[in-house]
């Protein structure tokens, strides 16, 4: 008798908790930074946003996600390191479609040759 009641109860609890997904209740685009360069990033700023500043992103590390109202497959990026500031500045976003709500990673690299920033968008 106990098994007949216990088994459906366990299945019900598992069903309730397994249905929650991090994408279910999104209200913004969530972006994190992955540092794919050999240099540690002290500060990373996306699109001039002064509230969501990614800090202390070591080489090979990921930052936390921050919410952005609007984001694109590429962005204005300012990276401050111990030695220098690097900038990626798009001309404009004409013809670009904003990213849908979801989780994304901007993989950022600093090139040694041109001292420029490379951005690769990854859908998480």
Order of alpha helices (4+ residues) and beta strands (2+ residues): alpha-beta-beta-beta-beta-beta-beta-beta-beta
